[in-house]
Amino acid sequence: MAHSVSAKPARLRRQRRASTSLEFAAASVPLFLLVLGTIELGYDMFVQEALDNAVETAARSVQVGTVQGTSGEKSSAFVAQAVCPNLGGLLNCNNLVVGVAPVPAGENYYTNTNTITLSNAQSVNGAICTGLGGQMMQLSAWYIGPSFVGMFIPSFTTSYNGKWVHIATAGAGFVNQGFSGGQSGGNQCG
């Protein structure tokens, strides 16, 4: 009889350990996702701030005429010269798409029907239109960054080229100062 009395508490301890393990597993998955989501949200906020700063600085470079000319009118050179140095150093410039185009005469930044989109910025084969002095311009940029929780929470991210990513976007509208030179036409300036 003494044997069955001592066996009962040992069996209860094993059952209690098993239920504790199950409870920990059930609680740790949402906690892990919450921590991962918090890290991703912080990363996204950093990316957005860095992109906003880079676009503001690049727009100012176009506006005052420091990137006009041959080197500033190719997308890769423009991004390397005017945008990448201002991204904060932690972001990959290969994930950046930039488009610069004039706002058509008679329109403003809000009614612009010639809006730069991610797909048409990628399809111009490297051409950037820095415009002429006194011309109203639009600069748009997209940073296509990784997603850490995309496979767990698809609504938290977007699918782009078959991958779960976060796309941060920033834009600036401005009027070029009265510098000489720049681009007056061509297929990339419309």
C-alpha positions in Angstrom: 0.0 0.0 0.0 2.9 2.3 0.8 4.2 1.8 -2.7 1.0 3.1 -4.4 0.9 6.2 -2.1 4.4 7.3 -3.1 3.9 6.5 -6.8 0.9 8.9 -6.9 2.8 12.1 -6.1 5.6 11.2 -8.6 3.0 10.7 -11.3 1.4 14.1 -10.4 4.8 15.8 -10.6 5.3 14.4 -14.1 1.9 15.5 -15.2 2.5 19.0 -13.7 5.8 19.3 -15.6 4.2 18.3 -18.8 1.4 20.8 -18.4 3.9 23.5 -17.5 5.9 22.8 -20.7 2.7 23.0 -22.8 1.7 26.3 -21.1 5.2 27.7 -21.7 5.1 26.7 -25.4 1.6 28.2 -25.8 2.7 31.5 -24.2 6.1 31.7 -25.8 5.0 31.7 -29.4 2.9 34.9 -29.1 5.6 36.5 -27.0 8.2 35.6 -29.6 6.0 37.1 -32.4 5.4 40.2 -30.3 9.1 40.7 -29.7 9.9 40.1 -33.4 7.1 42.5 -34.4 8.4 45.2 -32.1 11.9 44.8 -33.6 10.5 45.0 -37.1 8.4 48.1 -36.3 11.5 49.8 -34.9 13.4 48.8 -38.0 10.6 50.2 -40.2 10.6 53.5 -38.3 14.4 53.8 -38.7 14.1 53.0 -42.5 11.4 55.6 -42.9 13.3 58.3 -41.1 16.5 57.5 -43.0 14.7 57.5 -46.3 12.9 60.8 -45.5 16.3 62.4 -44.7 18.0 61.0 -47.8 15.1 62.2 -50.1 15.1 65.7 -48.5 18.9 66.0 -49.0 18.7 64.6 -52.6 15.9 67.0 -53.4 17.9 69.9 -52.2 20.8 68.8 -54.3 18.6 68.8 -57.4 16.9 72.0 -56.4 20.2 74.0 -56.2 21.7 72.4 -59.3 24.6 70.5 -57.7 23.7 67.1 -59.3 22.8 68.4 -62.8 25.0 67.2 -65.6 26.1 63.9 -66.9 26.9 62.1 -63.6 23.7 63.2 -61.9 21.3 62.1 -64.7 22.0 58.3 -64.5 20.0 56.6 -61.8 22.9 54.7 -60.3 25.2 57.7 -60.2 22.5 60.0 -58.8 21.6 57.4 -56.1 25.3 56.9 -55.2 26.0 60.6 -55.2 22.9 62.2 -53.8 20.9 59.6 -51.9 23.0 56.7 -50.5 25.4 58.9 -48.4 22.4 60.1 -46.5 20.7 56.8 -45.7 22.3 56.4 -42.3 24.9 53.7 -43.3 22.8 50.7 -42.3 20.6 50.4 -45.4 21.5 48.6 -48.6 21.5 51.0 -51.5 20.7 48.1 -53.9 17.2 48.0 -52.3 16.5 51.7 -53.3 14.5 52.9 -56.3 14.5 56.6 -57.1 12.6 58.6 -59.7 12.9 62.3 -60.4 10.7 64.0 -63.0 9.3 67.4 -63.8 5.7 68.3 -62.9 3.9 69.1 -66.1 3.1 72.8 -66.8 -0.2 73.9 -65.4 -0.2 71.3 -62.6 1.1 71.4 -59.1 2.3 68.7 -56.7 -1.3 67.7 -55.7 -2.8 67.5 -59.2 0.2 66.1 -60.9 -1.0 63.4 -63.3 2.5 62.4 -64.2 3.1 60.8 -60.9 6.2 58.7 -60.5 5.4 55.1 -59.5 7.6 52.3 -58.4 7.1 50.4 -61.6 7.8 53.3 -63.9 10.8 54.4 -61.9 12.3 50.9 -62.3 11.4 50.8 -66.0 13.2 54.0 -67.1 16.5 52.1 -67.4 18.5 54.4 -65.2 17.4 57.8 -66.5 16.7 60.6 -64.0 15.4 64.0 -65.1 17.0 66.7 -62.9 15.2 69.4 -64.9 16.0 73.1 -65.6 16.3 76.1 -63.4 12.9 77.3 -62.3 11.1 74.0 -63.2 8.7 72.4 -60.7 10.0 68.9 -59.9 9.0 65.7 -58.1 11.4 63.3 -56.4 10.1 59.9 -55.2 12.0 57.1 -53.5 11.2 53.5 -52.4 13.2 51.3 -50.1 12.3 47.7 -50.5 13.5 46.1 -47.2 13.3 42.7 -45.6 10.4 41.5 -43.5 11.1 39.5 -40.4 7.5 38.5 -39.6 6.1 38.2 -43.1 5.8 34.5 -43.0 4.0 34.6 -39.7 1.8 37.7 -40.2 1.3 38.3 -44.0 -1.0 41.3 -43.5 2.0 43.1 -41.7 4.0 43.1 -45.0 3.5 43.1 -48.7 4.5 40.6 -51.4 6.9 42.0 -54.0 8.6 39.9 -56.7 7.7 36.8 -54.7 9.2 37.9 -51.4 7.7 39.3 -48.2 9.0 42.8 -47.8 8.3 46.2 -46.3 8.3 49.1 -48.8 9.0 52.5 -47.3 8.3 55.5 -49.6 9.2 59.1 -49.4 8.8 62.0 -51.8 9.5 65.7 -52.2 8.1 68.4 -54.5 10.1 71.5 -55.1 11.0 74.2 -57.7 14.5 74.2 -59.0 16.4 77.4 -58.3 17.5 79.5 -61.3 20.7 77.7 -62.2 22.0 77.3 -65.7 22.3 73.9 -67.4 20.3 70.8 -66.5 18.0 68.7 -68.7 15.6 70.4 -71.0 14.1 67.4 -72.8 14.7 63.9 -73.9 12.6 60.9 -73.3 13.3 60.9 -69.6 12.3 64.5 -69.1 9.0 64.3 -71.1 
